[in-house]
Amino acid sequence: MKLETTLDERPGFLHALPLFDLFITVTMLLLLGPVFLNQSGVIVELPASQFQMQRYGESIVVTLHSGKNEPQIYLGREVVSLDELSSRLEVLKADEVMSRAMVLLKTDIGASAGMQSKIVDLVLRLGYKIALVGKTEPEIPESEPMDE
């Protein structure tokens, strides 16, 4: 005795499942992609700024962190002294592409302004362009004048 099905075959739904899985995977990668990107430098609490910074193709990230005892300077993610920073930037200056790079200075809120000024002077003396990085401040709605 041969068994036969009485239902009609509708394989269209089964063929659509892999396409649906692919769509979900691509969507998740696009949404979660920026989370997995490495951030340059060290995470510090940046001061607020009302200006938006443009993106730079080549950049060198220098971070000034207010350490426990003394401020720490990072070139990328590596701790350096002020003299080491100077020598490393001079070495990078020899590279044609990096010689035109923008130095992004991320300064922690608690870091001293004097050390920030020393780093800015050093970078400018070596011939680099420099940008101070801050976080965007929340927009405060303007209050309306009161009617009398």
C-alpha positions, -999 to 999 in steps of 0.1 A, spaced: 0 0 0 15 33 -11 10 64 11 1 96 -7 -4 131 7 -36 150 0 -20 184 7 -7 206 -21 31 213 -21 40 249 -14 78 250 -14 79 288 -19 80 296 18 108 271 25 129 287 -3 124 321 13 138 312 47 175 313 37 170 347 21 153 360 52 182 347 74 207 365 51 187 397 53 186 395 92 224 388 93 233 417 71 210 441 90 226 430 123 261 435 109 252 470 98 237 479 131 263 464 153 294 471 131 304 504 148 303 487 182 331 464 172 354 490 157 384 498 178 385 534 192 418 551 187 436 562 218 424 558 254 390 565 268 389 598 287 361 621 298 362 648 272 349 684 278 318 695 261 319 714 228 292 729 206 313 723 174 313 691 153 347 679 141 352 668 106 366 634 98 403 631 88 417 605 65 450 602 83 452 612 120 475 607 150 457 604 183 474 618 213 456 615 246 463 635 278 449 616 308 448 630 343 466 601 361 464 594 398 497 612 406 508 628 374 493 633 340 499 605 314 504 610 277 493 583 253 503 580 216 476 558 203 473 533 232 509 534 244 521 555 273 549 579 264 567 607 280 568 642 265 603 636 251 593 602 236 562 619 221 585 644 204 609 618 190 581 595 178 563 624 161 596 633 144 599 597 131 564 598 118 572 631 101 597 613 79 568 593 64 552 613 35 516 603 43 519 607 81 537 641 77 503 655 65 483 638 92 462 657 117 471 653 153 439 648 174 445 658 210 420 642 235 424 659 269 407 645 300 387 671 320 409 667 350 442 672 331 462 703 336 460 731 310 497 736 313 505 701 301 480 705 273 497 737 263 531 719 262 518 692 240 501 717 216 534 737 214 554 706 207 530 694 179 529 728 163 567 732 165 571 699 146 549 712 118 517 692 124 482 706 124 463 699 156 427 696 166 414 695 202 387 669 206 357 673 228 323 656 231 291 672 218 272 690 244 234 684 247 214 711 231 197 734 256 164 748 243 164 786 242 139 800 267 112 822 253 109 858 266 81 862 292 52 883 282 42 911 305 
